[in-house]
Amino acid sequence: MTLILTYISSLGIIHASDGNLTAADGSCAGEAAKVFPIRFLKAGLTIAGSYGVGGHSMRQWIDSFVRGQEQAGCRSLNAFSSALAGTLETQMTQPQKAEGSMVQVAGYVQDSVGWHPEFWFIRNVYRMDPKTGEYSDIRDTFQISEDFWARDWTQKNLAPFFQQGGHQVYINGFTSGRISYIILESDMASFFEHVWSNRAWKFRRPASLQEIALIVDLYIRTIGVLFSMSDYSAPFIGGTPQVYAIPRPQP
């Protein structure tokens, strides 16, 4: 149980997660790393679902996998994500796969024009109910897709939106927490716009990626507060938010 998100804007990319880890019996098992840098590719990743691969914790396994890809000379997010999907599929046990796993990989890729973001989504969860948001159809095989540059950037015509300060968010995790985050961000956008538009006050819009990260941190903490006052068997979302910011590379 967790909350992971990838926030992409013209200033950079933010990977974020809550900190709580849930045990197999549904109780809170403390905190654990869910956000991991991939510095050699100007990227990062977040994880939700099973926190083990074979006999290793996800933190140990991901750290080792990232080092191995760097040493092997991996040079693209496509190759990295494909290798990650294939290795999870072969090294996870059946019980680990049955928990359902999702990995969000995002970073910058250079082409003939310059740098652009890519968002790769790796998962063995194949369906989400469009009405309830609940996940289903968990399989032994992992699928992979690049959902930002190859899909949303063109289909949603995001270029003008980004030029005006817009952003794109990809979010996964525990259903009520994930949907609550989406509602919170939408409602808070109206609040912030009301405050920032008051010329008599000296509040302003975020001017840097680090300031955007502060707002993301605030949102995740707010969802954690909801779970601390809920009737769930454990605070499935909570703990210290984990935030990793990747500034847009210079031309």
Buried (B, 14 or more C-beta within 10 A) or exposed (E): BBBBBBBBBBBBBBBBBBBBBBEEEEEBBEBBBBBBBBEBBBBBBBBBBBBBBEEBBBBEBBBEBBEEBBEEEBEEBBBBBBBBBBBBBEBBEEEBBBBBBBBBBBBBBEEEEEBBBBBBBBBBBBEBEEEEEEBEEBBEEBEBEBBBBEEBBEEEEBEEEBEEEEBBBBBBBBBBBBBBBBEBBEEBEEEBEEEEEEEEEEEEEBEEBBEBBEBBBEBBBBBBEBBEEBEBEBBBBBBEBBBBBBEBBEE
